Amino acid sequence: MAVKTHNDIDVDRLIKVFSEESSRLGVDYADLRIERVRFNRIELREGVLTTVSGMDYGLAVRVYHNGAFGFAFSSVLNVESIRRALANAYSMAKSARSKLPKPFLFESAESYYEHPVHESIENVPIDTKARDLLELDKLLSEKPFVRSRTVYYYEAVEERYYASTEDRRLGERRELVYIAASVFGQQEGVRGSSIVTNGTIKGYYLWRKMSIEEFAEKALQRLESQLKAKPPKSGNFPVVLAPETVGVFVHEAFGHLAEADLVAAGSALQGKKGQEVAAPIVTIVDDPSIDDGFGTLRYDDEGVKTAKAVIVENGVHKQVMTDRVHATLLDEEPTGNARAESFRYPPIVRMRNTIMLPGDATFEEMLEDIEFGYYIVSTAGGQTNLDGSFQVGVREAYEIVNGELGAPVRNLSITGNTLETLRNIDMVGKDFRLFYGRCGKGQVVFVSDGGPHVRVKKMTVGGRA
């Protein structure tokens, strides 16, 4: 494989030893991941700046033998670590009682891919980044109703290499930048909070996507609307969901139901392949090829070439997101959805860029025949269950009165059933936005989600403390 040999990591040498040792042990299947991540974290709390810089690297080995997997990792990258990890993983697999099907196998392949960037984060001095964040913090502090503020910035250069007993030799390099700003405020006895995030895999590109001034204005406007808001009415109402809320919904309330391990465990999508689960105007995909998404990857952490998973097409459930084992278990095509937080974890089924595709409606058309309803801009966490039920808090929302946006409302929540909500969608907008964040499922990975504006004929709306 045409990869770089670093001063501290001879990737080709480690892969060669892995292949020789796997063959000597006679394993049914094995794979190796080598990772090196160079990162910077900058945090401002009430204007006080702290920075952390570092490098994290290591290797992980999985062995499949006689119906079971063994897993081992090491933060030492040398020949002895490879041998020891293989021996430990092989021993675990031999002693395990589980009987999993043999993972989906592929032909040999060699590939090394570097994601393109506009300006590498490695070429921008850390003090330039700190100055940009201090300017953002200054703008956030200027409103009298702001009581507390935090700015969090993370950047990383990720280098990942993969090898398997199928003679697959793969490498991938990308840069990732993430920012989140939180502001808390109080005015006339009313408290509120606002969180705004952004991200990119195109280098130091954040402020070309959204300027520092625009980012601060969005965070402050969201907070100010809460402080001026009134309590909501409770009941069933038509609702227009903004792209940010649609993204959260398709990821949290729906996407997890379509992860193959949770489908096998009995999620609301189990047994529904080929059935209508949403309105005919709804198409939802998990797409690893989107331009500048946190889930944009050429290969997953099992060395599988990533492919678009068409979860719902024109209302009909088509695919689930799979790893190698669950593709075999559920008789599905591999989609390349196996991801691991780092070399310290085995890969599991995870989302990448989960989105609802645009339709043909305008925002004005969605509002015009609503006598009373709600426009929900952003959420504030919630709970979803395998049966598809959900309850989500709302951070920013407005009344819709006689086809026009009305007063802001606070302490709002929405509840319902995911599939019922998808069937109640009667308009899908022609716009589209992508959002950036992190998702936890025992492990934390960076993901993107998004979609257009969407209108739901009715949702259960209530107040919350």
ZARO-562426 format. One record per residue (C-alpha): residue number from 1; residue in one letter; chain; x negated, z, y. Coordinates in nm, 4 decimals, padded with zeros to 6 digits, m for minus. Each point is the difference from the previous one (the first is absolute). Layout:
 num residu chaine        x        z        y
 NUM      a      A        X        Z        Y
...
end
This chain:
 num residu chaine        x        z        y
   1      m      A  00.0000  00.0000  00.0000
   2      a      A m00.1349 m00.0952  00.3400
   3      v      A  00.0090  00.3418  00.1648
   4      k      A m00.2409  00.1827  00.2239
   5      t      A m00.2526  00.2383 m00.1469
   6      h      A m00.0128  00.2997  00.2356
   7      n      A m00.2899  00.2389  00.0370
   8      d      A  00.1961  00.2661 m00.1844
   9      i      A  00.2304 m00.2122 m00.2175
  10      d      A m00.1181 m00.2755 m00.2353
  11      v      A  00.3495 m00.1198 m00.0939
  12      d      A m00.1118 m00.2718 m00.2406
  13      r      A m00.2260  00.2392 m00.1889
  14      l      A  00.2771  00.2595 m00.0380
  15      i      A  00.2456 m00.2627 m00.1237
  16      k      A m00.2542 m00.1247 m00.2546
  17      v      A m00.0478  00.3518 m00.1395
  18      f      A  00.3796  00.0509 m00.0097
  19      s      A  00.0437 m00.3183 m00.2058
  20      e      A m00.2766  00.0878 m00.2440
  21      e      A  00.1181  00.3580 m00.0498
  22      s      A  00.3679 m00.0992 m00.0421
  23      s      A m00.1008 m00.2486 m00.2675
  24      r      A m00.2126  00.2610 m00.1776
  25      l      A  00.2897  00.2497 m00.0057
  26      g      A  00.2404 m00.2629 m00.1364
  27      v      A  00.2850  00.0866  00.2382
  28      d      A  00.3221 m00.2027 m00.0041
  29      y      A m00.0157 m00.0430  00.3788
  30      a      A m00.1887  00.1571  00.2906
  31      d      A m00.0386 m00.0527  00.3708
  32      l      A m00.2333  00.1185  00.2728
  33      r      A  00.0599  00.0516  00.3728
  34      i      A m00.2834  00.0508  00.2469
  35      e      A  00.0909  00.0960  00.3570
  36      r      A m00.1782  00.0629  00.3254
  37      v      A  00.1940  00.0947  00.3135
  38      r      A m00.1657  00.0542  00.3384
  39      f      A  00.2396  00.1764  00.2360
  40      n      A  00.0465  00.1593  00.3397
  41      r      A  00.2752  00.2421  00.1030
  42      i      A  00.0666  00.0895  00.3612
  43      e      A  00.2590  00.2591  00.0931
  44      l      A  00.1189  00.1287  00.3362
  45      r      A  00.2053  00.3182  00.0205
  46      e      A  00.1063  00.0859  00.3535
  47      g      A m00.2832 m00.2178  00.1257
  48      v      A m00.2734  00.1626 m00.2107
  49      l      A m00.1849 m00.2671 m00.1968
  50      t      A m00.1543  00.0410 m00.3453
  51      t      A m00.1627 m00.2676 m00.2134
  52      v      A m00.0936 m00.0219 m00.3667
  53      s      A m00.2104 m00.2807 m00.1450
  54      g      A m00.0967 m00.0444 m00.3602
  55      m      A m00.0368 m00.2046 m00.3134
  56      d      A  00.1886  00.0505 m00.3251
  57      y      A m00.1097 m00.1784 m00.3128
  58      g      A  00.0303  00.0268 m00.3734
  59      l      A  00.1142 m00.1626 m00.3218
  60      a      A  00.2958  00.0308 m00.2347
  61      v      A  00.0331 m00.1044 m00.3623
  62      r      A  00.3119 m00.0442 m00.2117
  63      v      A m00.0055 m00.0511 m00.3734
  64      y      A  00.2954 m00.1103 m00.2109
  65      h      A m00.0377  00.0715 m00.3691
  66      n      A  00.2501  00.0359 m00.2810
  67      g      A  00.3052  00.0242  00.2282
  68      a      A m00.1335  00.2350  00.2694
  69      f      A m00.1962 m00.0015  00.3249
  70      g      A m00.2912  00.2191  00.0953
  71      f      A m00.1252  00.0252  00.3573
  72      a      A m00.3195  00.1336  00.1554
  73      f      A m00.1708 m00.0299  00.3365
  74      s      A m00.3297  00.0861  00.1655
  75      s      A m00.1271  00.0165  00.3564
  76      v      A m00.3466 m00.0923 m00.1254
  77      l      A m00.0636 m00.3718 m00.0302
  78      n      A m00.2630 m00.0511 m00.2658
  79      v      A m00.0373 m00.1166 m00.3579
  80      e      A  00.0285  00.3478 m00.1499
  81      s      A  00.3296  00.0631  00.1846
  82      i      A  00.1453 m00.3195 m00.1453
  83      r      A m00.0963  00.1004 m00.3525
  84      r      A  00.1272  00.3543  00.0388
  85      a      A  00.3312 m00.1107  00.1540
  86      l      A  00.0588 m00.2540 m00.2772
  87      a      A m00.0769  00.2584 m00.2684
  88      n      A  00.2350  00.2557  00.1576
  89      a      A  00.2826 m00.2482  00.0506
  90      y      A m00.0397 m00.1335 m00.3549
  91      s      A  00.0109  00.3546 m00.1398
  92      m      A  00.3198  00.0761  00.1950
  93      a      A  00.1688 m00.3193 m00.1202
  94      k      A m00.0874  00.0722 m00.3643
  95      s      A  00.1378  00.3543  00.0173
  96      a      A  00.3220 m00.0850  00.1897
  97      r      A  00.3331  00.0006 m00.1833
  98      s      A  00.1795 m00.2523  00.2222
  99      k      A  00.0698 m00.3490 m00.1284
 100      l      A  00.0060 m00.2512  00.2827
 101      p      A  00.0092 m00.3749 m00.0534
 102      k      A m00.3226 m00.1856  00.0569
 103      p      A m00.0276 m00.0894  00.3687
 104      f      A  00.0769 m00.3565  00.1077
 105      l      A m00.3251 m00.1952 m00.0377
 106      f      A m00.1383 m00.2869  00.2081
 107      e      A m00.2633 m00.2673 m00.0270
 108      s      A m00.3505  00.0470  00.1366
 109      a      A m00.0441 m00.0467  00.3742
 110      e      A m00.2593  00.0346  00.2740
 111      s      A  00.0906  00.0428  00.3662
 112      y      A m00.1250  00.1690  00.3157
 113      y      A  00.2168 m00.0019  00.3121
 114      e      A m00.0525  00.1321  00.3518
 115      h      A  00.3106  00.0347  00.2152
 116      p      A m00.0603 m00.1690  00.3376
 117      v      A m00.0159  00.2083  00.3193
 118      h      A  00.0137 m00.0818  00.3711
 119      e      A m00.2676  00.2549  00.0906
 120      s      A m00.1552  00.2264 m00.2600
 121      i      A  00.0455  00.3713  00.0567
 122      e      A m00.3692  00.0326 m00.0847
 123      n      A m00.0884 m00.1985  00.3148
 124      v      A  00.1977  00.2234  00.2376
 125      p      A m00.1754  00.3231  00.1084
 126      i      A  00.1744  00.3248 m00.0875
 127      d      A m00.0050  00.1060  00.3662
 128      t      A  00.2033 m00.3097  00.0908
 129      k      A  00.2644  00.1013 m00.2512
 130      a      A m00.0064  00.3584  00.1279
 131      r      A  00.0458 m00.1191  00.3591
 132      d      A  00.3024 m00.2091 m00.1038
 133      l      A  00.1569  00.3008 m00.1714
 134      l      A m00.0717  00.2271  00.2963
 135      e      A  00.1774 m00.2512  00.2232
 136      l      A  00.2988  00.0043 m00.2350
 137      d      A  00.0022  00.3801 m00.0019
 138      k      A m00.0141  00.0072  00.3810
 139      l      A  00.3075 m00.2239  00.0232
 140      l      A  00.1857  00.2163 m00.2520
 141      s      A m00.0712  00.3146  00.2002
 142      e      A  00.1291 m00.1227  00.3353
 143      k      A  00.3723  00.0602 m00.0568
 144      p      A  00.1146  00.3529  00.0962
 145      f      A  00.2235  00.0360 m00.3064
 146      v      A m00.2916 m00.0386 m00.2447
 147      r      A m00.1045  00.3376 m00.1433
 148      s      A m00.2358 m00.1048 m00.2787
 149      r      A m00.1705 m00.3167 m00.1167
 150      t      A m00.2268 m00.1206 m00.2826
 151      v      A m00.1757 m00.3329 m00.0450
 152      y      A m00.1435 m00.0864 m00.3439
 153      y      A m00.2245 m00.3025 m00.0608
 154      y      A m00.1471 m00.1114 m00.3327
 155      e      A m00.2140 m00.3002 m00.0834
 156      a      A m00.1732 m00.1034 m00.3198
 157      v      A m00.2034 m00.2773 m00.1540
 158      e      A  00.1166 m00.0163 m00.3623
 159      e      A m00.2145 m00.1650 m00.2659
 160      r      A  00.1431 m00.0104 m00.3508
 161      y      A m00.1390 m00.1561 m00.3162
 162      y      A  00.1697 m00.0409 m00.3357
 163      a      A m00.1115 m00.0923 m00.3505
 164      s      A  00.1765  00.0020 m00.3357
 165      t      A m00.0601 m00.0772 m00.3650
 166      e      A  00.1952 m00.3234  00.0619
 167      d      A m00.3129 m00.1152  00.1859
 168      r      A  00.1683  00.0282  00.3387
 169      r      A m00.2442  00.0554  00.2901
 170      l      A  00.1707  00.0492  00.3362
 171      g      A m00.0862  00.1279  00.3454
 172      e      A  00.1892  00.0467  00.3233
 173      r      A m00.0925  00.1222  00.3471
 174      r      A  00.2353  00.0820  00.2844
 175      e      A  00.0156  00.2011  00.3191
 176      l      A  00.2929  00.2301  00.0712
 177      v      A  00.0976  00.1673  00.3283
 178      y      A  00.2898  00.2444  00.0428
 179      i      A  00.1233  00.1953  00.3004
 180      a      A  00.2783  00.2553  00.0398
 181      a      A  00.1043  00.1817  00.3184
 182      s      A  00.2326  00.3021 m00.0060
 183      v      A  00.1547  00.1544  00.3085
 184      f      A  00.2255  00.3045  00.0212
 185      g      A  00.2055  00.0853  00.3036
 186      q      A  00.2601  00.2257  00.1564
 187      q      A  00.2384 m00.0468  00.2887
 188      e      A  00.2923  00.2162  00.1090
 189      g      A m00.0056  00.1912 m00.3278
 190      v      A m00.0034 m00.3137 m00.2181
 191      r      A m00.2973 m00.0670 m00.2268
 192      g      A m00.1087 m00.3273 m00.1523
 193      s      A m00.2888 m00.1827 m00.1646
 194      s      A m00.1268 m00.3540 m00.0298
 195      i      A m00.2428 m00.1715 m00.2336
 196      v      A m00.1292 m00.3541  00.0478
 197      t      A m00.2423 m00.1759 m00.2358
 198      n      A m00.1811 m00.3296 m00.0221
 199      g      A m00.2618 m00.1589 m00.2212
 200      t      A m00.1991 m00.3085 m00.0887
 201      i      A m00.2425 m00.1417 m00.2560
 202      k      A m00.1512 m00.2400  00.2554
 203      g      A m00.2710  00.2290  00.1376
 204      y      A  00.0160  00.1616  00.3424
 205      y      A  00.3190 m00.1826  00.0856
 206      l      A  00.2523  00.2770  00.0736
 207      w      A  00.0150 m00.0348  00.3755
 208      r      A  00.0401 m00.3767 m00.0182
 209      k      A  00.3126  00.0517 m00.2102
 210      m      A  00.1427  00.2664  00.2327
 211      s      A m00.1786  00.1155  00.3130
 212      i      A m00.0855  00.3642  00.0603
 213      e      A  00.2604  00.0073  00.2780
 214      e      A  00.2721 m00.1462 m00.2236
 215      f      A m00.0836  00.2418 m00.2809
 216      a      A  00.0233  00.3025  00.2301
 217      e      A  00.3180 m00.1274  00.1625
 218      k      A  00.1670 m00.0416 m00.3390
 219      a      A m00.0868  00.3554 m00.1062
 220      l      A  00.1175  00.1505  00.3289
 221      q      A  00.3201 m00.2053  00.0193
 222      r      A  00.0923  00.1078 m00.3517
 223      l      A m00.0555  00.3659  00.0892
 224      e      A  00.1840 m00.0223  00.3331
 225      s      A  00.3056 m00.1578 m00.1619
 226      q      A  00.0279  00.3004 m00.2344
 227      l      A m00.0280  00.2495  00.2819
 228      k      A  00.2867 m00.1727  00.1823
 229      a      A  00.2078 m00.0578 m00.3120
 230      k      A  00.3282  00.1540 m00.1081
 231      p      A  00.1179  00.1096 m00.3472
 232      p      A  00.1563 m00.2712 m00.2187
 233      k      A  00.3469 m00.0328 m00.1386
 234      s      A  00.0293  00.0420 m00.3759
 235      g      A  00.1738 m00.2498 m00.2255
 236      n      A m00.0271 m00.3516 m00.1396
 237      f      A m00.1022 m00.2565  00.2613
 238      p      A m00.1492 m00.3471  00.0261
 239      v      A m00.3730  00.0274  00.0549
 240      v      A m00.2681 m00.2366  00.1246
 241      l      A m00.3448  00.0783 m00.1377
 242      a      A m00.3106 m00.0943  00.1994
 243      p      A m00.2954 m00.1585 m00.1861
 244      e      A m00.1898  00.3299 m00.0201
 245      t      A  00.2946  00.1691 m00.1721
 246      v      A  00.0529 m00.3007 m00.2273
 247      g      A m00.3655  00.0264 m00.1038
 248      v      A  00.0355  00.3679 m00.0850
 249      f      A  00.3226 m00.0700 m00.1892
 250      v      A m00.1358 m00.2863 m00.2142
 251      h      A m00.3110  00.2047 m00.0795
 252      e      A  00.1286  00.3539 m00.0456
 253      a      A  00.3631 m00.0413 m00.1039
 254      f      A m00.0339 m00.3261 m00.1942
 255      g      A m00.3616 m00.0916 m00.0730
 256      h      A m00.0783  00.3029 m00.2133
 257      l      A  00.3022 m00.0836 m00.2170
 258      a      A m00.1704 m00.3323 m00.0808
 259      e      A m00.3388  00.1418 m00.1051
 260      a      A m00.0288 m00.0697 m00.3721
 261      d      A m00.0959  00.3533 m00.1024
 262      l      A  00.3066  00.1411  00.1793
 263      v      A  00.2218 m00.2772 m00.1389
 264      a      A m00.1152  00.1011 m00.3491
 265      a      A  00.0784  00.3619  00.0918
 266      g      A  00.3619 m00.0885  00.0828
 267      s      A  00.0190 m00.1059  00.3649
 268      a      A  00.3204 m00.1530  00.1375
 269      l      A m00.1431 m00.3484 m00.0684
 270      q      A m00.0494  00.0568 m00.3722
 271      g      A  00.1897 m00.2662 m00.1966
 272      k      A  00.1127 m00.1868  00.3126
 273      k      A m00.2267 m00.3039 m00.0197
 274      g      A  00.2096 m00.3109  00.0743
 275      q      A  00.2802  00.2056  00.1525
 276      e      A  00.1178  00.0060  00.3597
 277      v      A m00.1330  00.3160  00.1644
 278      a      A  00.0270 m00.1008  00.3675
 279      a      A  00.1918 m00.2301  00.2292
 280      p      A m00.0765 m00.3721 m00.0564
 281      i      A m00.1794 m00.0176  00.3375
 282      v      A m00.2592  00.2583 m00.1100
 283      t      A m00.3438 m00.0904 m00.1393
 284      i      A m00.2644  00.2695 m00.0502
 285      v      A m00.3577 m00.0687 m00.1104
 286      d      A m00.3269  00.1850 m00.0439
 287      d      A m00.2501 m00.2500  00.1360
 288      p      A m00.3804  00.0508 m00.0211
 289      s      A m00.0745 m00.3153  00.2008
 290      i      A  00.1609  00.0922  00.3340
 291      d      A m00.2282 m00.0505  00.2957
 292      d      A m00.1517  00.3322  00.1089
 293      g      A  00.1871  00.2418 m00.2276
 294      f      A m00.1394  00.3243 m00.1390
 295      g      A  00.1093 m00.1214 m00.3458
 296      t      A m00.1658 m00.3409  00.0403
 297      l      A m00.2382 m00.0240 m00.2954
 298      r      A m00.1465 m00.2778 m00.2139
 299      y      A m00.0245  00.2162 m00.3158
 300      d      A  00.1467  00.3345 m00.0985
 301      d      A m00.1929  00.2930 m00.1492
 302      e      A  00.0504 m00.1346 m00.3532
 303      g      A m00.1662 m00.3293  00.0871
 304      v      A  00.3323 m00.1875  00.0035
 305      k      A  00.0439 m00.2846  00.2479
 306      t      A  00.2708  00.1212  00.2344
 307      a      A  00.3259 m00.1942  00.0119
 308      k      A  00.3181  00.0286  00.1995
 309      a      A  00.2615  00.2126 m00.1750
 310      v      A  00.3455 m00.1373  00.0851
 311      i      A  00.2002  00.3171 m00.0547
 312      v      A  00.3304 m00.1294  00.1358
 313      e      A  00.0788 m00.3643  00.0694
 314      n      A  00.3281 m00.0846  00.1708
 315      g      A  00.1404  00.3322 m00.1169
 316      v      A m00.1075 m00.0314 m00.3650
 317      h      A m00.2638  00.2276 m00.1565
 318      k      A m00.2810 m00.2220 m00.1281
 319      q      A m00.3232  00.1943 m00.0545
 320      v      A m00.1557  00.3435 m00.0048
 321      m      A m00.3513  00.0894  00.1129
 322      t      A m00.2331  00.0431 m00.2963
 323      d      A m00.3377  00.1101 m00.1226
 324      r      A m00.1552 m00.1280 m00.3241
 325      v      A  00.1682  00.2483 m00.2358
 326      h      A  00.3497 m00.0094  00.1493
 327      a      A m00.0063 m00.3790  00.0139
 328      t      A m00.0317  00.0154 m00.3785
 329      l      A  00.2493  00.2859 m00.0418
 330      l      A  00.2724 m00.1662  00.2093
 331      d      A m00.0794 m00.3610 m00.0951
 332      e      A m00.0703 m00.0825  00.3652
 333      e      A m00.2566 m00.2230  00.1659
 334      p      A m00.3036  00.1881  00.1387
 335      t      A  00.0243  00.0225  00.3793
 336      g      A m00.3262  00.1777  00.0870
 337      n      A  00.1610  00.3215  00.1241
 338      a      A m00.2469  00.2449 m00.1571
 339      r      A m00.1737  00.2019  00.2723
 340      a      A m00.2097  00.3156  00.0122
 341      e      A m00.0704  00.2280  00.2947
 342      s      A m00.3699 m00.0101 m00.0848
 343      f      A m00.2359 m00.0145 m00.2971
 344      r      A  00.1018  00.3613 m00.0730
 345      y      A  00.3426 m00.1139 m00.1227
 346      p      A  00.1280 m00.2436 m00.2628
 347      p      A  00.2141 m00.2832  00.1411
 348      i      A  00.3791  00.0328 m00.0120
 349      v      A  00.2854 m00.2255  00.1111
 350      r      A  00.0112 m00.0048  00.3811
 351      m      A  00.1498 m00.2119  00.2749
 352      r      A m00.2021 m00.2239  00.2314
 353      n      A  00.1939 m00.1764  00.2825
 354      t      A  00.3689  00.0591 m00.0744
 355      i      A  00.2327 m00.1928  00.2287
 356      m      A  00.3478 m00.1415  00.0452
 357      l      A m00.0152 m00.3678  00.0943
 358      p      A  00.1661 m00.1173  00.3241
 359      g      A  00.3432 m00.1629  00.0180
 360      d      A  00.1707 m00.1928  00.2793
 361      a      A  00.1861  00.2561  00.2159
 362      t      A m00.0936  00.1129  00.3504
 363      f      A m00.0028  00.3605  00.1148
 364      e      A  00.2790 m00.0746  00.2493
 365      e      A  00.2189 m00.1440 m00.2767
 366      m      A m00.0429  00.3191 m00.2009
 367      l      A  00.1217  00.2150  00.2874
 368      e      A  00.2793 m00.2092  00.1444
 369      d      A  00.2961  00.0941 m00.2240
 370      i      A m00.0878  00.3687 m00.0540
 371      e      A  00.2448  00.2261  00.1816
 372      f      A m00.1993  00.3105 m00.0883
 373      g      A m00.3087  00.0416 m00.2140
 374      y      A m00.3686  00.0853  00.0128
 375      y      A m00.3259 m00.1837  00.0599
 376      i      A m00.2740  00.1735 m00.2015
 377      v      A m00.3509 m00.0732  00.1217
 378      s      A m00.2294  00.2349 m00.1929
 379      t      A  00.0206  00.2661 m00.2704
 380      a      A m00.1477  00.3476 m00.0383
 381      g      A m00.0429  00.0491 m00.3731
 382      g      A  00.2513  00.0657 m00.2726
 383      q      A  00.0661  00.0073 m00.3711
 384      t      A  00.0757 m00.2709 m00.2535
 385      n      A  00.0770  00.0369 m00.3701
 386      l      A m00.0336 m00.2155 m00.3101
 387      d      A  00.3774 m00.0471 m00.0126
 388      g      A m00.0188 m00.1740  00.3385
 389      s      A  00.1484  00.2769  00.2134
 390      f      A m00.1759  00.0699  00.3270
 391      q      A  00.0124  00.2173  00.3107
 392      v      A m00.2142 m00.0962  00.2972
 393      g      A m00.0538  00.1695  00.3353
 394      v      A  00.0008 m00.2216  00.3081
 395      r      A m00.2474  00.0372  00.2847
 396      e      A  00.1351 m00.2567  00.2495
 397      a      A  00.3564 m00.1351  00.0108
 398      y      A  00.2647 m00.1199  00.2455
 399      e      A  00.3750 m00.0353  00.0028
 400      i      A  00.1535 m00.3458 m00.0134
 401      v      A  00.3170 m00.0109  00.2085
 402      n      A  00.2129 m00.3150  00.0356
 403      g      A m00.2856 m00.2281 m00.0946
 404      e      A m00.2563  00.1592  00.2341
 405      l      A m00.2793  00.2513 m00.0484
 406      g      A  00.1052  00.3407  00.1308
 407      a      A m00.1429  00.3482  00.0333
 408      p      A m00.2856  00.1302 m00.2157
 409      v      A  00.0878  00.2513 m00.2717
 410      r      A m00.2127  00.2671 m00.1645
 411      n      A  00.0015  00.2039 m00.3211
 412      l      A  00.1543 m00.2880 m00.1916
 413      s      A m00.0176 m00.0563 m00.3755
 414      i      A  00.1185 m00.2766 m00.2307
 415      t      A  00.0948  00.0410 m00.3655
 416      g      A  00.1171 m00.2306 m00.2718
 417      n      A m00.0851 m00.1950 m00.3117
 418      t      A m00.2718 m00.2634  00.0274
 419      l      A  00.1722 m00.2770 m00.1971
 420      e      A  00.3343  00.0624  00.1688
 421      t      A m00.1716 m00.0200  00.3386
 422      l      A m00.1686 m00.3298 m00.0937
 423      r      A  00.3377 m00.1426 m00.1054
 424      n      A  00.1494  00.1061  00.3339
 425      i      A m00.2459 m00.2059  00.2051
 426      d      A  00.1947 m00.2729  00.1796
 427      m      A m00.2632 m00.1320  00.2440
 428      v      A m00.3761 m00.0511 m00.0264
 429      g      A m00.1927 m00.0801  00.3166
 430      k      A m00.2311 m00.2909  00.0615
 431      d      A m00.2737  00.2250  00.1428
 432      f      A m00.2699  00.1792 m00.2001
 433      r      A m00.2512  00.2819  00.0496
 434      l      A m00.2578  00.1591 m00.2285
 435      f      A m00.0958  00.3690  00.0081
 436      y      A m00.2933  00.2052 m00.1249
 437      g      A m00.0269  00.3322 m00.1773
 438      r      A m00.0962  00.1975 m00.3067
 439      c      A  00.2060  00.0724 m00.3099
 440      g      A m00.0364  00.2925 m00.2361
 441      k      A  00.0836 m00.0138 m00.3700
 442      g      A m00.2412  00.2545 m00.1377
 443      q      A m00.2616 m00.2182  00.1680
 444      v      A m00.0044 m00.1241  00.3604
 445      v      A m00.0507 m00.3697  00.0777
 446      f      A  00.0370 m00.2104  00.3128
 447      v      A  00.3112 m00.2208  00.0001
 448      s      A  00.2014 m00.2195  00.2324
 449      d      A  00.3745 m00.0562  00.0169
 450      g      A  00.2404 m00.1696  00.2337
 451      g      A  00.2772 m00.2473  00.0520
 452      p      A  00.2466 m00.1291  00.2569
 453      h      A  00.2946  00.1699  00.1700
 454      v      A  00.2778  00.0581 m00.2525
 455      r      A  00.3666  00.0914  00.0357
 456      v      A  00.1720  00.2235 m00.2549
 457      k      A  00.3821 m00.0041 m00.0004
 458      k      A  00.0154  00.3755 m00.0458
 459      m      A m00.2315  00.2954 m00.0575
 460      t      A  00.0608  00.3718 m00.0156
 461      v      A m00.1340  00.1563  00.3175
 462      g      A m00.0307  00.3721  00.0665
 463      g      A m00.1745  00.2522  00.2193
 464      r      A m00.2920  00.2135 m00.1114
 465      a      A m00.1518  00.3202  00.1289
end
